[in-house]
Amino acid sequence: MSTPMYAVGVVLVLVTLVIALATPFVLVHYRIPYEHGPECWWCHPHLLPRRRRAR
């Protein structure tokens, strides 16, 4: 097996593992009966800081 094929295989296994481990947490999160608002980083990710509007 060549090195690129091995690397692709390792990446696919890691992605599959992450998806399999994250699935229960995602399902539980979306079954929460109450609205958890904009503070929820999962539903409302804040990847970049918000700029303040100039008045």
C-alpha positions as CSV (number, residue, x, y, z in Angstrom):
1,M,0.0,0.0,0.0
2,S,1.3,3.4,-0.9
3,T,1.7,6.3,1.5
4,P,-1.1,8.4,0.0
5,M,-3.5,5.5,0.2
6,Y,-2.5,4.9,3.8
7,A,-3.0,8.6,4.7
8,V,-6.4,8.7,3.0
9,G,-7.4,5.6,4.9
10,V,-6.3,7.0,8.2
11,V,-8.2,10.3,7.6
12,L,-11.4,8.4,6.7
13,V,-11.1,6.3,9.8
14,L,-10.6,9.4,12.0
15,V,-13.6,11.2,10.4
16,T,-15.8,8.1,10.8
17,L,-14.7,7.8,14.5
18,V,-15.5,11.5,15.2
19,I,-18.9,11.2,13.5
20,A,-19.8,8.0,15.4
21,L,-18.8,9.6,18.8
22,A,-20.5,12.9,18.1
23,T,-23.9,11.5,16.9
24,P,-25.3,10.8,20.4
25,F,-24.4,14.2,21.6
26,V,-26.0,15.9,18.6
27,L,-29.2,13.8,19.0
28,V,-29.5,14.7,22.7
29,H,-28.9,18.3,22.1
30,Y,-31.6,18.6,19.5
31,R,-34.1,16.8,21.6
32,I,-33.9,19.3,24.4
33,P,-37.5,20.6,24.7
34,Y,-36.8,24.2,25.6
35,E,-35.3,26.9,23.5
36,H,-31.8,27.5,24.7
37,G,-31.3,30.8,23.0
38,P,-28.5,32.5,21.2
39,E,-26.0,31.6,24.0
40,C,-25.9,28.1,22.6
41,W,-22.6,27.8,20.8
42,W,-23.8,24.7,19.0
43,C,-26.8,26.3,17.4
44,H,-25.4,29.8,17.1
45,P,-21.6,29.5,16.6
46,H,-19.6,32.6,17.1
47,L,-16.5,31.9,15.1
48,L,-15.6,35.6,14.7
49,P,-16.1,38.3,17.2
50,R,-19.0,40.6,16.3
51,R,-18.2,44.2,15.4
52,R,-19.9,46.9,17.3
53,R,-22.1,49.2,15.2
54,A,-20.9,52.8,15.0
55,R,-23.6,55.3,16.0
